[in-house]
Amino acid sequence: MIKLDFHPAGRHFLQIPGPSPVPDRILRAMSYPTIDHRGPEFGALGLRVLEGIRKIFKTTQPVVIYPASGTGAWEAALVNTLSPGDAVLMFETGQFATLWKKLADNLGLAPEFLGLPGDQGWRHGVQPGMIEARLRADTGHLIKAVCVVHNETSTGATSDIAAVRRAIDAAGHPALLMVDTISGLGCADYRHDEWGVDVTVSGSQKGLMLPPGISFNVASEKALAASKHARMPRSFWGWTEILEMNRTGYWPYTPNTNLLYGLSEAIDMILDEGLDNVFARHARLGEACRRAVRAWGLEIQCAEPACYSPVLTGVIMPEGIDADVVRKIIYERFDMSLGTGLGKVKGRMFRIGHLGDCNDLTLMATLAGCEMGLRLAGVALAASGLPPAMEYLASQPGGRLA
Ligand SMILES: *Cc1c(COP(=O)(O)O)cnc(C)c1O
């Protein structure tokens, strides 16, 4: 039997790019009693989170909250707006884009996977110019949706969503724009309304600092209109009934009450810190992390500086080093979890998460653990990465009084 109380002293360092560490404040809120989901107190909680979460998405549209992981919200976005066999244009940025495409295939849609040649797709963000060219060629408007991942968690590339919107508009194409910001929300700026996104998909266990188990859809007026004549079968995921019940703070079925207590707390924490401060903190941690990786003499998975992710950094291993062996050493010696390489980059790289409930010293400890582990694994480092990271962090405004 595996023991689940195996952390001997201090905190486990959960530096994977989600689930991210859950703050004590949120864990405490989640320990409130599970109440009647048809009772008066629940309605007040429901209305509170449904209202508050709109500020995080920067939307005046209603937000749909599902008791499901992010994958469920991916499916919900597609089945609410599309019809069997519809052509969907998706962009290959990494493993999560690949999984969303596979889901579209499984549903009986006709996804087309656009991407940069060779392994370049997994080292860059979405290329709006390629999307514009493809849409211009689709003179019959057969493509019904363009689906992109805002923050590609498998590689550490954050794409310019406003530029994708401009590309669709420049092509004069009516396709819906659907965006996965499952790991971007609450870490990198995101503007559902201003960027003209039709369906936004997100989840709880990344920037929102909650355990896994809830996910979101935000629909534009255009997407809500499309849902009226979309013919994909749907029941659990259907927006109409949920939005109707949500008016009074309830759901058609049993929502996950305790996670909603946590969501309410998370919204307060993020808005108290201020969204812009949250984004600045993530940007600062990302930059410090990349300075350390460069000092080590190692390569960063994202090769496009404009797309560097504030959420995580992918670190490519030198030839002959298995990234998962390095991760195992770090886990066993220093009680820290790092993200594994997914899909095409399995064993070639690992991912350092610096999202959610993380500060400057969390990052420094994380980098120290990585550096010790890399040396123990026999990776020849050019220099210590800690001094440049420390110098950068100390030179930036930040901390409690920022
Ligand atoms: C985590 C993640 C997902 C998958 O979400 P689940 O909660 O594991 O279903 C999808 N897309 C991105 C970008 C993610 O980071």
The ligand as an ORCA input file, in Angstrom:
! r2SCAN-3c Opt
* xyz 0 1
  C      -4.437     21.432    -17.834
  C      -4.808     21.795    -19.205
  C      -5.827     21.133    -19.917
  C      -6.529     19.914    -19.391
  O      -7.325     20.171    -18.306
  P      -7.812     18.969    -17.384
  O      -8.314     19.700    -16.174
  O      -6.605     18.114    -17.108
  O      -8.871     18.234    -18.090
  C      -6.147     21.586    -21.168
  N      -5.513     22.623    -21.728
  C      -4.521     23.271    -21.100
  C      -3.832     24.405    -21.782
  C      -4.137     22.879    -19.826
  O      -3.136     23.517    -19.198
*
